[in-house]
Amino acid sequence: MTLVETLLVFAAIPLAIYGVIALMTLRERFAKAPRYRPGQEWEHEPVWWTANPAGLGSAHAGHAEAGTPVHTAKGGARGGW
């Protein structure tokens, strides 16, 4: 084997394989849209989401007609069930 063949087998081919693997792992980063980071300006419309859309009533904002808060959930950070 010549010096060139030895370098190809033991250096160039493994480096090419590592390069292909590196490109395959980095392609997702370049293909995705930029992510939102805290502190950036939010450029999208607000989206209200609920797990039970049929359960939304007139007091879906959390306040009753008289202006007092409606407590529908039990528990919380204190763990009082």
WOWO-V245115 format. One record per backbone hydrogen bond with DSSP energy under -1.0 kcal/mol. CO is the residue of the C=O (numbers start at 1). NH is the residue of the N-H. If there is no record, write none. Layout:
# WOWO-V245115
((CO | NH) (CO | NH))
This chain:
# WOWO-V245115
((2 | 6) (3 | 7) (4 | 8) (5 | 9) (6 | 10) (7 | 11) (7 | 12) (8 | 13) (11 | 15) (12 | 16) (13 | 17) (14 | 18) (15 | 19) (16 | 20) (17 | 21) (18 | 22) (19 | 23) (20 | 24) (21 | 25) (22 | 26) (23 | 27) (26 | 30) (27 | 31) (28 | 32) (37 | 40) (52 | 55) (53 | 56) (57 | 60) (59 | 62) (62 | 70) (64 | 67) (68 | 64))
